[in-house]
Amino acid sequence: MSSLLWFNPHNDLALAVNTARYTPPANAARLAWAGRMLPLWYGRKSDVVLANCVSYTWLDKLRSDFEIGTEIFDGKVDKLTACSPWGWSVDARSVFKAAGVPCGLLPSDDALDRMRALSHRRLTVEISNEIRRRLTMNLPPVPEEAFSVDECLRNVARFEGKAFVKLPYSSTGRGVVDVSGMSSSAIAKKVEGMINRQGSVMIEKALDKQIDFAMLFHAKNGAVAFIGYSAFVADNGFSYSGNLIMPDYRIKTEYIGRFVSTSTLDDLEAVMPQLLSELLKNDYEGYFGVDMLVYRDESGKYEINPCVELNLRMTMGIVAHVLGERFVAPGFNAMMKVGYGRDSVERGVPVIENGRLTAGTLSLIEPDPYFAITLEIV
């Protein structure tokens, strides 16, 4: 079995526009180009990557250091059994079609419509309500969807002016506005354009966030399996910049468990797969993540928000999880970092033993003037 992998990190933006052959903003296009070989690290040996202009000098060095069998797609589709983009959209399907992939391996219009609906931020409301129904937890107020400026302002007022306004489709912290302390006129000016672009906005109460994390899942044949945790770092509170890589039990007990009881995490691990299976049915297959956070409530107690958003696609957290399992030496902690500019991430000479990183910093992509994606032992 061979899947055709494609790195399209702009897919959330493509979902918003919902047209074939979407042209992303320049910065998003640059990230897609810089990271075109990132699927090498999470693909299986039988998989192939949709990419061009690859440096085979760089690739040969990579293969000499690590056990990577994933190949570059050569245009032959006879051995393909599936396509696995970073995320599915009309645009993603059109790219695979252009690469010669048979229609039988691609999702139908109805399937794409369902995946797009499941990717809307309003799904956080449904998931949060289901968690509230199935578990005894102190949960923050459920987000509200607003289809007009006035409706948005009423909901911001409901949260006493301390709120985030979010576009239904956005990624890596973009499309998220902290309106706390903003005047009504300033909020209205900002929100009007957001609603004009995507039809509505989601309003969430601003919480005293302590850490971000995610639960990672895989869906297949209508069943969802929990596969681990992601501990990620967000610049300015919500713009993704990297992932802490350590064993799941340590993320659970040492990173998240500093604040909350791990029994609460046990409960979520037990409930979330069934809840998500019922939600997704057979409409999605592949990896995905649910972003969560630990916050401090008004009484000073630490609590979990168990659904900040559902990322119905591959995520950097899943990439980091795979890197930890396959390429970081046992007993070592690491960071996967995404930086802007070739010199944006501190570098040390990588030390590789038996196909595992033991020291230094390893570039996960070819040298690029705009982006650096690295694996660093810490």
N, C-alpha and C positions, 0 to 999 in steps of 0.2 A: 504493500500500500504506500502510495506516495502523494503527499499533499503539496500544493503549490502555495508557498508562503509569500506574503507581500506586506511590507511595512508602510502603512498609510495612517500616520498619527493624526492627520487632519480629518479623520473620518467623522468625528462629532460635528465638525463644521459642514462637511458634506451632507450629513443627515439634515441639518437645518435648511439647506438650500434644496436638497432632494431632487437633483437633476443629474443626468449622465454627464461624464467628462467635466466634473467640477474643477475649477481652477482655484487653489487655495491662496491665501495671502502669501507674500514673499517669504516671511519668516517661517511659516508652516511648511512651505515648499522646500525651503533650505533644510529644515529638520528631516523631512522625508527623504531628501537626497542624501544627506550626511549619514542617516541611519539605515540606508537601504540594505546593508549587510547584517543588521542586528538580528534578523531571524536565524542566522547561522548558530547563534548561541542557544536558542530554545527549540530549534527544529530537531526532528529525529534523523537518523542516518539515511533513511529512505526518502526524506523530503527534499524539495528543491526550492530555491529562492528566486523570485521574480526581480531581477536587478540587471543593470547594465553598467558599462564603463568601470568594471571591477579591476583593481590592481591584483594580478595573479602573483606578483612578488609578495605582496602583503598577505594574500590568502595562503600561499605555500608556506610562509613562515608560521602562520596561524596553525596550519595542519601539522607542522613539525613539532609544535609545542603542546597541542591539545588533540584529544581524540574527537575530531569533528568530521563527520561523514556527509553532512548536508552539502549538496552541490548547487551550482548555479543553473537555473533553468535554461535548457538549450533549445527550447521551442518545440520539443517533441512531447505531444500530449497523450500518447498511447498508454503510458504507464501511470498517468494521473488517476487518482481515485477521489480526490477532494481538492477544494481550494480553501485556504485559511488566511484571509487578510487580517490585518490588525483589527479591523472592524468592518461590518457589512453595511453597504449603502448601495443606492443605484449607481453611484460613481464607481464603487469597487467592482461591481458586476461588469460595468462597461469596460474597465481596464482588463479584466480577465478575458472578456470576449475578444478584445483587440489582440490579446496574446494568443488567441486561437483555441481557448478552452471550450469544449463542447457545451452546449446549453444544458445538457442533462446533468452536468456537475455544478450548475449555478442555481441560486435560489430564484423562485418565481416572483412576479410582482406582488402577489399576496403575501408571500413569505417575507419579502423585504418590507412591506407595509407593516407587518406584525412586529418585526424586529425594530423598526423605527419607532413604533408606538411604545414598545417596551424600553426603549432607550430614552424616552422623555423623562424629565426630572419629576413629573407628577407621580411616577411610580414610587417615589420615596414615601408618598402619602399612603399608598396601598400597603407597602411593606411595613411601614411604621405601625399602621393600625393593626395589621396581622400579628406583629410582635407583641403589641399591647394586649391583644386578645389571648395570646398563647402563653405569655410569660408575665410574672409579677415583677415589674421593673419600674423605677422612677424614670419616666421618659420626658424629654423636653416637648414643648408644644409641636403639634404636627404642622409642617409647612402649608402655606396657602397658595393657591394659584390665582393670579389676577389677570383679567383680560382688558382692563382699562387703567388709566392713570389714577382715577378716583378710587377704584377698587384697591389698587396697590397702596395708595396713601392711607386708606382705612386699615389695611392689614399692618402696615408699618406702625400706625398709631396703636394698634392692638398689642404690638410688642414693645410699646412705650418708646418708640423711636429707635430702638436698638435692634437692627435687623440687617440681613443680607438680602439683596435682590439678585436673582440669578436667571440667566437665560435658560430656556428649556434644553438647548443643545449647546454645549461648550465643553472645553477640556483644559486640563492643567491650570486651573484657576482663572482662566480668561472667561469673560462673560459673567463675572461675579463682582458685585459692587457692595461695599460696606457703606450703608447709608446712615449709620449711627452718627448723630450730631449734624446731619445735613438738614437744611431748611426744606420745607415742603416744595417750594418753587424749584430748588436745585434737584430734588428727587424727581419731580415731575418732568423736568427737562431731560434728565438722564433716562428715565423709564420710558418716555414716549418713543424714543428711537428704538429701544429694545423690543417693545411690543410691536412696533411697526415691522421690525425685521422677522420676528418669530411668532407673533400672534398672542403671546402671553408672557408672563414672568412668574417665577416662584419666589415667595417671600418666606424667609426663615428667621426665627429669633436668633440674635447674636448671642453666643454662649462664651463663657470664660474658658476657652479651649486650653488644654494642657498638652496633649499629644494627638497626632493623627495616626491611624492605623487602618488596616483593611483585612477582611476575611476573603480568602481566595477560593474559587470553586471551579468545577468543570461539569458541564452538562453534556449528556449523551443519551439518546434513546428515551428522552422524557424524564431521566433521573439526574439529580444534581448531587455531586459529591464534594465534600469539604476537603481542600487539599493543603491548607496552611494559612499562615499569617504574613502580612506585609507591614513593616514599620517604615513609614516614609516621612521625609522632611519637606516642609512647604515654606518657601521664602515668602516674606510679608504675610504669613499666616495662611495663604491658600494657593500659592503658585509652586507647583511641584519642582523640586531640585535634586532629589535623590532618595535612595533606599538604604536602610541599615540591613545588613545581611548577617544573620545568625540563626541557629536552629530554632524551629518553631516553638519548642518548649521554653526556650530562653526569652523569645519575644513575648510569649504569653506570661511567664512568671516574673521576669526581671524588668521588662520594658513596660508592658501594660499593667502587670501585677503590682507595680509600685503604687498604683493609685486605687485600683479596684480589686475586688475578690475574683480569683480565677474561677470560682464556682459560677459566677455570672457568665463568664466566657464559655464555660462548659455547657451551660443552658443554651446559649446562642448557637454553639456548634451542633447541638442536638436538634434544635428547632429550625434553623435556617435552611438546611438542605431540603427538607420536606416542604417548607413554605415556598421556597423558590422553585421547586419541581412543579408545584401546583400552579404557580404563576407563569412559568415559562412553557410548560407542557412540552410539546415537540417543536416549538417554534424557534429554538436556538440550540446550536451545538457548538461546544468549544469552551475555552477558558473565559472567566469573567471575575469581577471583584465587586465587593460592596464596601465602600468607604465608610469608616466609623471614626469616632473620636471620643476622648475622655475630656470631660469638662467639670468645672467646679460650680455647683449651684449656689443660690443666694445664701444658704446656710453654711457654706464652706465645704459641703460634702462632695466627694468625687463621684461622678456618674458617667454612664456610657450613652452616647447617642448612637444607636446600632444601625442607623441607615442615613448617612449624609447624602449618598447617591449610589445608584447602581450603575456600574460601568460594564455594559453588555458587550464586551470586546476583550481582546488581549490588553494587559496593563503592564506598566513598568514594574509593578510589584510582583507580577508573575514571572517576568524576566529575571528579576532579582532572586526570586525563590529558586528558579531553575539554576541560576549561576551558583547559588549556595550549595545546591545538591550535587552539581556536576564539576565545578571548576575551582571552588575555594577549598583549600586543604582543610581536613578535619581539625577542629580545635581552634580555628582562626575566625575572627570577625572581619567583616569587610563592609565597604560602602560602594554602591553603584551611584555614580554622580552624573548629572546632566548639566553641563556648563555652556556658556555662550562665549565663543571665541576659542582658538586653539590653545591659548595659554590660560584659560579660565579655571582649570583644575590643576592643583599641585600634582607634580609627577615625580615618581621615584622609579628607578630601574626595576622592572618586574623580575621576580625570582620564581621560577616554575619548576616544580619537582613532581615527577610522575603525572604530568598533565594537570597539576593543581597549582594555583597561585598561593605562595607562602609569604611573599613580601613585595613591597613596591606597588606600582600602579600600572595597570594594563589598559590600553586603549581597546575598546570593543568595536570601534569603527575605524575606517581608514582616516588618516589625517585630513582635517577639514578646517577651513579658515573661519567658519561660523559656529560650529558646535563641537563639543567634546563629550563623549559618553564613555566613562571609564569604570573600571573595577579596581578598588584600592583596599589593600589590607590595612586595618586600623587597630 
